[in-house]
Amino acid sequence: MRTTDVTNSAARRLTRAAADRAPCPPVRDLLGTTDIGLAYTVQQHVIGERIAAGARVVGRKIGLTSPSVQAQVGVDRPDFGVLLDDMDVSDLPEVPSSRLLQPRVEAEIAFVLAADLDGDDLDLDRVTAAVGHAVAALEIVDSRVADWDIAITDTVADNASSGLFVLGQRLVPLGEFTPRDVTMKLYADGVLASEGNGAACLGDPLAALLWLARTAREFGDPLRAGQIVLSGALGPLVPAPPGVTVRAELTGLGPVTATFSREEHEA
């Protein structure tokens, strides 16, 4: 198949799975397991369709930064996806389970940028200075691929297995806490289900932000002021069935909570 046909076929499979609320087979039969650039081309195709339908880009997410999460899904490197405005469910009384297929939750530090990160001199000091504030976050990851049977090309093509996200209410400047020293505890219906710390996120969530800033610039779509960056999981993923309430507590950043509606997705 021609490259265009391959990307179109993979994108069509993923968008149909999302629209039908029915997980699909992996797309690695089309993409292989090593061509990450081709997988990002599929991601751009999928996101482009959503933007054409009215969605707006509000940031990025970094995925697969934690060794425990990499082990859970069977991949060995970070990736990134695009955050759209309709993924932010922070202001809803409940997370709409009907929009999800097979969700899992992870607790993260979200950075909100106050400056563009588009120069050639991107280093840790530059990206740190670009952060306006941080906030505790829950990323609700989801896979359009059945049974989470993913290789790296599957998850990259599927917008880094993005779903929805919830931001906490406390906005904290970097001068008031150290991201790599943050500890996290995540509870599902009051029971401790996951714990970890900032060092689990590529050694330092700011190092993850630097990786993303450089990678986004290389792809010709640099990070911009005002964008949200979900910097990566601080501990293992937790299943999020309908009806569950998930609460994460991050030192220095406070709590963030999400209750999932009891309405399940359509078969």
Secondary structure, 3 states (H helix, E strand, C coil): CCHHHHHHHHHHHHHHHHHHCCCECCCHHHHCCCCHHHHHHHHHHHHHHHHHCCCCEEEEEEECCCHHHHHHHCCCCCEEEEEEHHHECCCCCCECHHHCCCCEEEEEEEEEECCCECCCCCCHHHHHHHEEEEEEEEEEECCCEHHHCCCHHHHHHCHHHCCEEEECCCCECHHHCCHHHCEEEEEECCEEEEEEEHHHCCCCHHHHHHHHHHHHHHCCCCECCCCEEEEEECCCCEECCCCCEEEEEECCCEEEEEEECCCCCCC
